[in-house]
Amino acid sequence: MIYTLTPNPSIDRSLTIEEIRFNTVLRSHKLRLDWGGKGFNVSRALRLMGVDSVAMGWVGGGTGKMLADGLQELGIQTDFVWVDQDTRTNTMIIEQSGDWHIKVNEPGPHISAEDIEQMFFKVEGNAKKGDLWVLSGSLPPDVPVDYYAQLIGLFHQRGVRVYLDASGKALQLGSQAQPFLVKPNVYEASQVAGFSIDSQEDAKRAALHFLRMGIECFALTMGASGLLLASQKEMVFAIPPKVPVKNTTGSGDALIAGMIYAQLREMTLVEVARWGVAAGSASVESEGVSEFDVARVQALLGEVDSRVINVM
């Protein structure tokens, strides 16, 4: 089974306006709600590919109920720990032309020590050998920064494959716990590696830094510049095709779903990278978060420029 754990989910509220201006009243002519959070985005993208998963997280209040109902309407199974405060709402303001946007993320609800313990026991009860777990997104303010690392330690005992998509100290400690795959962006990876990543050579150095921790796969997302996907045996660089951009939110989560889809089918590292980049590219063409047509992903596969690169 595949599980996605989103510790700090949200309702993503997107408002489209004609032009972003400051110190004035702006009127939106278009509103969109998406049931968000990075792990939930992965579950949504997997569902579009015909792959089932269970979405887990801390949710609460009226917004938490909206999120739970929305995911279930999409056909995504959920298993939540309910908390006292409302799930956060993240708001994006988008210009109709698509040139500029503003996004404001709320910090998230209070998570009590009892809530944290309850989630750990819930994960412990579900984790079984051969499962795949995606630990994704920021940790709420009250959750210890080593929470992902604790879970990865549990997963190692159970024979579970883990994907980690985090940032800051949670990424560093989680990486040291040796998950199967880590997917940072350039900024997140540079914080852990200790140097700026400004070129493909820097990206390769960063990959080696993470792989030496004992991580089996390292996926560095570099925006329009592409994806560096490295294993203990080889490295692949995949450059996305140029596509019209409507919404970049969740594109990295769609990329993870594409990689999972390919790895479940035991494809080569090059094909895994191609599926990830194609899914991420297809998702930015959609107004929704981590939404795409699978036929479009398949069409984009042939437009992804992918190649094996020298490690040294």
C-alpha positions in Angstrom: 0.0 0.0 0.0 1.0 3.6 -0.5 0.6 6.2 2.3 1.1 9.9 2.1 1.7 11.8 5.3 1.0 15.5 5.3 1.7 16.9 8.8 0.6 20.5 7.9 -2.2 20.3 5.3 -4.2 23.2 4.0 -7.1 24.4 1.9 -5.4 26.2 -1.0 -7.5 29.2 -2.0 -6.7 30.8 -5.4 -8.0 34.2 -6.4 -7.6 35.5 -9.9 -7.6 39.3 -10.4 -6.8 41.5 -13.4 -3.7 43.2 -11.9 -1.9 43.0 -8.6 -1.8 46.5 -7.0 -0.9 47.5 -3.5 -2.7 49.7 -0.9 -6.1 49.3 -2.7 -9.1 47.0 -2.8 -8.7 44.2 -5.3 -11.7 42.3 -6.6 -11.5 38.7 -7.7 -13.5 37.4 -10.6 -12.5 33.8 -10.1 -12.1 31.6 -7.0 -10.7 28.1 -6.8 -10.3 25.8 -3.8 -7.9 22.9 -3.8 -7.5 20.3 -1.0 -3.8 20.9 -0.4 -0.7 19.9 1.4 2.2 18.3 -0.3 1.4 14.7 0.5 -2.2 15.1 -0.4 -1.1 16.6 -3.7 0.9 13.4 -4.3 -2.1 11.3 -3.5 -4.2 13.3 -5.9 -1.6 12.9 -8.7 -1.3 9.2 -8.0 -5.1 8.9 -8.2 -5.0 10.5 -11.7 -2.5 7.8 -12.7 -4.8 5.0 -11.4 -2.7 4.4 -8.3 -4.5 4.2 -4.9 -3.1 5.6 -1.7 -4.1 6.5 1.8 -3.7 10.2 2.8 -2.9 10.9 6.4 -2.4 14.1 8.4 -3.5 16.3 11.3 -6.7 18.1 10.4 -9.2 20.1 12.4 -12.3 22.3 12.5 -14.5 23.3 9.6 -11.7 23.6 7.1 -10.5 20.2 8.1 -14.0 18.8 7.4 -14.0 20.5 4.0 -10.6 19.0 3.2 -11.6 15.5 4.3 -14.8 15.6 2.3 -13.0 17.0 -0.7 -10.4 14.3 -0.8 -13.0 11.5 -0.4 -15.0 13.0 -3.3 -11.8 12.6 -5.3 -11.7 8.9 -4.4 -8.8 9.3 -2.0 -8.9 7.2 1.2 -8.1 9.2 4.3 -7.0 8.3 7.9 -6.7 11.5 10.0 -5.9 12.5 13.5 -8.3 15.3 14.4 -7.1 18.3 16.4 -8.8 21.1 18.2 -7.8 24.1 15.9 -8.8 24.6 12.3 -6.7 23.3 9.4 -4.9 26.3 7.8 -5.9 28.1 4.6 -3.2 29.2 2.2 -4.1 32.0 -0.2 -2.7 32.7 -3.6 -3.5 35.8 -5.6 -2.9 35.4 -9.3 -2.9 38.0 -12.1 -5.1 37.0 -15.1 -2.1 37.4 -17.4 -0.2 34.9 -15.3 2.9 37.2 -14.9 2.7 37.7 -11.2 1.3 36.0 -8.1 1.4 36.4 -4.3 1.1 33.4 -2.0 0.6 33.6 1.8 0.8 30.4 3.8 -0.6 30.2 7.3 1.5 28.5 10.0 -0.9 25.7 10.9 -2.9 24.7 14.0 -1.6 23.8 17.4 -0.6 20.1 17.6 -0.6 18.7 21.2 1.7 16.1 22.5 -1.2 13.7 22.6 -1.9 14.4 18.9 1.7 13.8 18.0 1.7 10.5 19.9 -1.6 9.4 18.4 -0.2 10.0 14.9 2.9 8.0 15.7 0.8 5.0 16.9 -1.5 5.3 13.9 1.5 5.2 11.5 3.0 2.3 13.5 -0.2 0.4 13.2 -0.4 0.8 9.4 3.3 0.4 8.4 3.9 -3.0 6.9 6.7 -4.6 4.9 6.7 -3.7 1.3 4.6 -0.5 1.8 5.7 2.9 0.3 5.3 6.0 2.5 5.7 9.6 1.3 6.6 12.0 4.1 6.0 15.5 2.7 5.8 19.1 3.6 6.5 21.4 6.6 6.0 20.3 10.2 3.5 22.3 12.3 5.1 24.6 14.9 4.6 22.2 17.8 5.9 19.1 16.1 9.6 18.2 16.9 12.0 18.8 14.0 13.2 15.2 14.2 9.6 13.8 13.7 10.3 12.6 10.2 13.6 11.0 11.3 11.7 9.1 14.1 9.2 7.8 11.6 12.0 6.8 9.1 13.6 4.8 11.9 10.3 3.0 12.5 10.0 2.3 8.8 13.4 0.8 8.6 12.4 -1.7 11.2 9.2 -2.6 9.2 10.9 -2.9 5.8 9.1 0.1 4.4 10.3 2.3 1.5 10.2 6.0 2.3 10.2 9.1 0.1 11.1 12.4 2.0 10.2 15.9 0.8 11.0 18.4 3.5 13.1 21.4 4.2 15.5 22.9 6.8 16.3 20.9 9.9 13.6 18.3 9.2 15.2 17.6 5.9 18.7 17.3 7.4 17.7 15.0 10.2 15.4 13.0 8.0 18.1 12.5 5.4 20.5 11.3 8.1 17.9 8.7 9.0 18.4 7.2 5.4 15.1 7.2 3.6 15.0 5.6 0.2 14.5 8.8 -1.7 14.9 12.5 -0.8 13.5 15.3 -3.1 14.7 18.8 -2.2 14.8 21.8 -4.4 18.0 23.8 -5.0 17.6 26.0 -2.0 16.7 23.2 0.4 19.5 21.0 -0.8 22.1 23.9 -0.5 21.1 24.4 3.1 22.0 20.8 4.0 25.0 20.4 1.7 26.5 23.7 2.9 27.2 25.3 -0.5 25.3 27.2 -3.2 24.0 25.1 -6.1 24.4 27.3 -9.2 25.3 24.7 -11.9 25.0 21.1 -12.9 28.4 20.4 -11.3 27.2 21.9 -8.1 24.1 19.7 -8.3 26.3 16.6 -8.8 28.3 17.6 -5.7 25.1 18.0 -3.7 23.9 14.6 -4.9 27.1 12.9 -3.7 26.7 14.7 -0.3 23.2 13.1 0.2 24.1 9.7 -1.2 27.0 9.4 1.2 24.5 9.6 4.0 23.2 6.2 2.8 20.2 7.5 0.8 19.5 5.3 -2.2 18.0 8.0 -4.5 18.4 11.7 -4.6 16.0 13.8 -6.7 17.0 17.5 -7.0 14.4 19.7 -8.6 15.9 22.7 -10.4 12.8 24.4 -11.7 12.8 25.0 -15.5 16.5 23.8 -15.5 15.4 20.3 -14.9 15.7 17.3 -12.5 18.9 15.6 -11.3 18.0 12.1 -10.3 20.9 10.1 -8.7 21.2 6.6 -7.4 24.2 4.9 -5.8 25.1 3.7 -9.4 24.3 6.5 -11.8 23.0 10.0 -12.3 20.4 11.3 -14.8 19.6 14.8 -15.8 16.2 15.5 -17.3 15.1 18.8 -18.8 11.4 19.6 -19.0 9.9 20.8 -22.3 8.6 24.4 -22.5 4.9 24.4 -21.7 2.4 27.2 -20.9 2.4 27.8 -17.1 -0.9 28.3 -15.3 -0.2 27.1 -11.8 3.2 25.9 -10.4 1.8 24.9 -7.0 2.0 21.1 -6.6 4.2 20.5 -9.6 7.0 19.0 -7.4 4.4 16.7 -5.8 3.2 15.6 -9.3 6.8 14.9 -10.1 7.1 12.6 -7.1 3.9 10.8 -8.2 5.4 10.3 -11.6 8.5 8.9 -10.2 6.6 6.5 -7.9 4.5 5.4 -10.9 7.6 4.5 -12.9 9.4 2.9 -9.9 6.4 0.7 -9.2 6.8 -0.6 -12.7 10.5 -1.2 -12.2 11.6 1.2 -14.9 15.2 2.4 -15.4 16.4 5.5 -13.6 16.2 7.4 -16.9 12.6 6.5 -17.4 11.8 7.3 -13.7 13.3 10.8 -14.3 11.3 11.2 -17.5 8.0 10.2 -15.9 8.6 12.6 -13.0 9.5 15.6 -15.2 6.6 14.8 -17.6 4.1 14.7 -14.7 5.4 17.9 -13.2 5.3 19.6 -16.6 1.7 18.5 -17.2 0.6 19.8 -13.8 1.8 23.4 -14.4 -0.4 23.5 -17.5 -3.5 23.0 -15.3 -5.2 25.6 -13.1 -5.6 23.0 -10.4 -3.0 21.8 -7.9 -1.2 18.6 -9.0 -3.8 18.1 -11.8 -3.1 16.7 -15.2 -4.4 14.4 -17.9 -2.4 11.1 -18.0 -2.6 11.2 -21.8 -0.8 14.6 -21.6 1.9 13.2 -19.4 2.5 10.4 -21.9 2.6 12.9 -24.7 5.2 14.9 -22.9 7.5 11.9 -22.2 9.0 12.2 -25.7 9.7 15.9 -25.2 11.8 15.4 -22.0 15.5 15.8 -22.7 17.0 13.1 -20.5 20.6 11.7 -20.4 22.9 9.8 -18.1 25.7 12.1 -16.9 29.2 11.4 -15.6 29.5 11.2 -11.8 33.0 12.7 -11.7 
